């Protein structure tokens, strides 16, 4: 229970989960634990892996993990967090995106132990009569309790009929899979709870719902998001990933330990106590966190190398052996009023800033270093074919300016 509860936001109901676990232990029959993912062409960052890691924890304990790809529900579109109707995906888009998902999730889950399923397997066989019977299990007033629908209804904004089907269809997935536990983000709570009721309506024991938190990004405030420029992508280079982890605050480090590693809660509590007592330095603990995360998505050797390069770069004031090098078309970043490069545009182009306004702000704060020199001007001298080494905080990139 301690391992399962680590980093969980809410369990509905914990007493039911305890009963299911005790029954599983006595019978030797593993629990069926599902999480559904609509195939919307994900480029995963660490925020997405919080749910995958909780699935892994059930997998570590010997339970059956079902990674459900919603190729049918993907054609509806999840209304969660949407103030307008989401356009449905085509079957071709769904098939392509599903392959993208599978290629990424097995960086966390054990491919040999994970059941991958598609909800079109049962919905393709659904008749009109089956759908009518399903819609009869839930009321319109229950559906309008959902925040998004409630708000849109009172603002007289459209609610498409197919959107009302989404929670019911997701709920029926749990019936088809005979799920014991379903996992999802806190924003999915309504959908997950519908699943409990739909299972009861079909004569099954209700699944336990476990929600996981939404992870904050590098700024420690906003939800991790690539559009906000505060994300760590799982495909980023080891040094880039390592450096971004090292840039988080000491306080946020504990949150990352809790949600992004398999370290037990008791061990995290001990590290936190040692840091407070001065027995362990927060910097050393953060380095261990960075090594752990990089090793998960690359390798232990890559993580060790990234740590050495980071120390060479920031603690010994030397350039790392390996810096990610990117080709940037000079015309995309050139200053129109004369020779040189618009630095904020360059920061965006090499992935060190999420927008030019953020880049300009960082330049004014004195956080940007070009070729070893702190820069306060929005324009730096450069021509096509030049190479610029750009550092923002603890991240560094090399830009090769091309004529094309």
N, C-alpha and C positions, 0 to 999 in steps of 0.2 A: 504493500500500500504506500509506503514511504517513497519508493522509487516511482510509482505511478503518479503520485500526488505532486512530485517535484515539478515546479513550474506550471502546474495546472491552475487555471483561473477559477473554474467551478466544476463540481461533479454533481449531476442530478441523476440518482441520489446516491450519496456515498455509502449509505447502509445497504443499498441494493448491490452496489459493486462489491462490497465485502462478502455478501452472500454468494454472489456469482463466483468470486475467486475461491472461496472456501469449497464450493461445490465442484469447481474445476479441479482443485487440488485433490479432493477426495476421490473423484471419478477418473482422474487422469485425462479428461477430455478438455482440450484447450478452448478458451473463449474465442469467439469470432469477432474481431475488432475491425471496423471499417472506417474509411474516410473517403469521401467523394471529391473528385477534382474535375471541374469542367475544363475541357481542353481549349484554353484561350491563348495559345501560343506563348507560354510563359518563358521569360528569361529570368530564372530564379535568382533571388538574392537571399541573404541569411534570414530575413524576416519570414520568407516562405518555409524555411526549413524547421521552424519551431514545431509545427504540426507533424512534419515527417519524423523529427527526432522523438516525439512522444509516441508515435507509431512504433518506432524502433525499440522504445523501452518495453512495450508490450511484447514485441518480437524477442527481445533479450530474455524475457521471462517465459518464453515457450508458447505464447499464444499465436493464433492464426491471424495474420494481418492481411486485410483485403484492401488493395489499392484500386478503388473503383473509378474508372474513367467515364465521365458522364457524356458519352457520345450522343445519347438521346436528349438529356437535359440541356446539353450545349446548344441544341437547336432552339430551345426556349429562351435561355439567357436568364441568369440569376438576377432577380430584382434587388438583391441586398445592396444597400447604400446608393441606390439609383433614384434620382428624382424624375427621370424620364424613362420611357421604355427602351430596353436594350435591343438592338437589332439582332435577330437570330443568325447563327453561323450556318454556312452550307456544309453538306456532308464531306466535301473535299477538304474544306478548311479544318474540320474536326479531325479527320483522319491524319492530316499532316501534323496538326498540333499535338495529337495524342502521342505520336512517335517522339516529338520533341520532349514531352513530359517524361516518357519512359527513359529516355537517354540521360535525364538529369537526376531523377529521384533515387536511382540506385547508388548514388554517391553516399546516401544515408542508409537506405534499407538494404537488406540482404536479398539480392535478386533470386537466390535459390529457395528462399523461404517465404517470399512474398507472392500472394495470389493476386494476379492482375485480372480484372474483369471489366466488362463494358455493360452499361445498363440497357443498351439496345438488345442485349441477349434475351431479355424478357419483354421489353416494351415493343419490340418488333412483332411479337405474337399477340399483343393486346388488341382486343376487338373494341368496337364502339361501345358495346355493352359493358366490357370490363372497365372502360373509362367512366361510364356513367355510374357504375357501382362504386368506383374509387371516389368520385366527387361527392357521392352521397355520405361519405364518412366524415365530412367536415362542413362547417357552416360558413356563410358569407360573413356573419358578425365575428366569428373566430378569426377569419382571414384579415378582416379590417383592423384587428388589434395590432397587426404588424405595423411598426412605426412608419415605414416608407409608404405603405398603402394608406394608412390613416391620414398622414400629412397630405398626400396627393389628392385624396378624396375631398378633404376640407378646402384645399386650394383649387378644387375643380380642375385638376390636371388629369389627363387620361390614364386609366389603368387597363391595360389590354387583358383580355380573358386568358390568354396563354400564360401571363405572368402569375395569375392566381393558381394555375396548375402546378407551377414549379415546386412549391413546398410539398404538395401532395405526391408528386412524382418522386421527389427525393425521399419522402417518407416511405413510399412503396419499395424503394431500393432496399430498405432495411427489412421489409417483409420478405422480398425475394431472396435475400442473402441470409435471413434468419440471424440478424446481427445481435450480438450480446452487448456490444459497446459501439458507439459512434463518436468520432472525434471531429472537432472543427474549431475555427477561430471564434472569439467572443461575438463577432458580428454575425455568426451563423446560428446563434442560439435559437431563434424562432424556428428555422427550418429543422433543426435537430430535435426540438421538442415536438414538432408535428409528427416526426417519425415515431416517437413513443406512443402517441395516440393512434396513429394508423396501425401500428403493430397490434395494439389491444383490440382495435376494431376488426382485425383479421384473425383474432383468437390466439395471438402470440404473446409471450411475456415481453414487457417493454424493455427496450434497450436502455442502458445507462448512457447518459450524455456527458462527455468530458470536453470542456472548452479550454483552449490555450490563449494566452494574451497576445495582443498585437505588439510586436517588438518595435521599440524606439530606434531611430537611426543614429548616425554618428553625432548629431547635434544633441542627443539625449532628450529631445522634446517631442519632435514630430515622428509620426509613423515612418518606418523605414520605407523609402520610395526612391526609385531612380530619378523620377521627375523632380524631386526635391534636392537631388544631389547628395543625399545622406545615406546611400546604400552601399553594401559590400556584396558584389555579385559573386556567385559561386564559381564562375569561370574566370575570375580575375587572376592575374599572375600572382605567384606566391608572395613576392616582395610587396606588391600593391595591397594584397589582402592583409598581410602582416602589419604593414604600416598603418592601415586604416584602423585595425583593432587597437594598435598602440595609441591612436589619436583620441580614443574615447576617454571620458572622465573616469577617475578612480571609483566614483560612486556607481557609474553605469557598468563598470567591470563586473560587479556582482550579479547584475541582471543578465549579462551575457553569459556568465558562468552557469547561471541557473537554466537559461532557456536554450543555449547553443552547445552545451557539452553534456556528456554522460556522467560527470562528476557528481557523486552523491551529495545530497543536501547537508548531511552531517560534516562532510569534508569541506564544503564551501563555508559552513558556519565556523569551522576551525580556522580556515585561512583568514576569514574576516576578523576573527578574534585575535589571531597572531599579528595581523596588520595593525589593529587598533592598539595592541600592547607593544608594538615596536619589535616583535620577534621576527617579522617578515616585512620586507619592503614592498609597497604596492607596485613598484616598477617591475620587480622580479615576478610577482604574481601575474601581472598583466602580460609579461613576456611568455609565461607558461600558457596563458589563455590564447595568445596569438599563435603560439606553436601548435597547440591542440587543434584550433580551428583550421589552420592551414594544412595540417596533416590529414584532417578529415577529407578535404577536397582535393588534395594533391598527394603528398606522401610525407613520411617522417623525415626523409632526407631533404626534400624540398623545403620543409618547415625549418629545419636546422640551418640550411643555407640562407633562407630569408632572414632568420634571426641574426646570423653573422653579418649579412649585408646591411641590415638595418642598424646594427651597432656601429659598423664601420662608417655608415653615412651620418648618423646623428649623435653618437657618443664619442667617436674618435675624429669626427669632422673630416672624414675621407669620403670619396665617391664610392658607391657600391660597385661590385664587379659587374653586376647585371642591372641595367636600367631599361625599362620598357621603352622602345623606340617606335615612334609613329611618324608616318609621312603625312604632311599637311600641305595642301595646295596653298601657295603663297597668296593667290588672289582671294581666297576665302577669309584671310585674316589681315590682309594688307590695310594700312591706314590710307584712306582716300586723299588726305590733305598733304601728303608728302611721303618721303621715304620712311620705312619702318613698318612695324607690325602692331596692330591693336591688341594689347596684351590680354584684355578680358576675353576677346574672341578666341585667342590661342588657348587660354585656360579651359574654355568650354570645349574646344575642338579636341584637346588631349584628355579630357575627362577629369580635370581637376576642379571644375566648377559646373554647377547645374544650369547657370544662365549668365549672360553678360553682366547683369546687374549685380549678381553675387560676386562675379569676378572683379568688377570695379570696386565693390565694397572691400574685398580682401586686399586689393592693391592699396587702397586708402588706409587700411589697418596696418600696412607694413608687413603683411604675411607672405608676400611673394618674392622669391629670389630667382634671378635669371643669371645663369653662368656664374654662380657664387656671389652675386651682388644683389642686395636688397633693392627693389625697384618701387618707386612711388609714382612714377609717371605712367599715364595710360598707354603711352606708345614707347616701344623700344626699337632702337635702330636695328634693322635686319633687311637682307635682300633674299631673293630666291636662291636656293642651293645652300643657304646658311643652316647651321645646326644650333639649336638653343636647348640648354638643359634648364628646365623650369621646375621649381620647388614651391609647393604650397603647404605650409605646415610641415607635416612629416611625410608627405607624398612627393614623389619626384618622377618626372617624365622627360624624355628627350624627343624634341620635335625636329624633323628634317623637313625644311621648307622646299617644296618642289615647284618648278616653274609652271607645271600644268595645273 
